[in-house]
């Protein structure tokens, strides 16, 4: 079993140590064990899970961006119609 300290886990997933610690607090990833000094150690499953969670976050961010663009277009269309109706009414 490979054991990763938080810094190595973060590096392996391409995230900051802060992100890893945040995900641990949220219960998204869990340490596999601890050092005698009380530091968390993570295994390959934690690294895989961390990468998966980061991928989900990226998909969510992209979906929200697309939704924002769609809503902005809808608002613009409603404004255009309202102005057109006001001028013709």
N, C-alpha and C positions, 0 to 999 in steps of 0.2 A: 504494500500500500504506500503510495506517495503521500507525504504530508506536507501541506503548504501553510506557511505563515500568511497572515493577512496581506502583507505587501506582495508576496509572490502570487497569491491568488488574484489580487487586483491586477497585477501585471499580466497574468495569463489570460485574463478576460478583457483587458484593455480598458479598465475602469480605475477610478481613484480608490484609495483606501477608505475614504469617506463614504463612497457609494457602497462598498462592501459592508462597512459597519452599519450603515443605514438599513441595508437589506437584512442584516442579522437582527437588528432591533425590530424590524417588521415581520420577522419570522419567515422570510423568503428563502434564506439559506441558513444552515446550521453547521456549527463546527462538528467535526468527527471526534475530536478529542482535545485535550489541553496539555500544555507543557507543565512541568513541575512548577514553573513560575506563574502559571495561570493564564498564559497566552493561548488563544484559540488556535487550533490546527484544523485544516480542512483537507478533504480527500478529493480524488478525481471526480466523484459524483457532485461535490459542491461546486467544483469548477465548471462542470457541464451545466449544472442548474443555473449558475450565475450567468453563463453565456446565453442560456435560453431566456432568462428573465430580461437580459439586456436586449435581446432580439425582440421580445414582446414589447418592451418600452419603445423601441425604434418604430415598430409597426403602429403602435398607438399614436405616437407623435406624428407619423406620416398621415394616418387616418384623420387626425384632428386638423392637420393643415389642409387636407383636401376638403374636409367639411367646412372649415372657415372660408375657403375660396368659394365653395358652392353657395353658402349662406350670403356672402358678400354679393355675389351675382344676383341672387334672388332679391335681396334688399334693393339693389340698384334697379332691377326690373320693376319692382313695386313702386319705387319712387318715380321712375320714368312714366309708368302708367298713371300714377296719381297726378303728376304734373300735366300729362296729356289730357286726362279727364277734366281737370280743373280749367284748363284753357278752352276745352271744347264744350264745357257744361254751362 
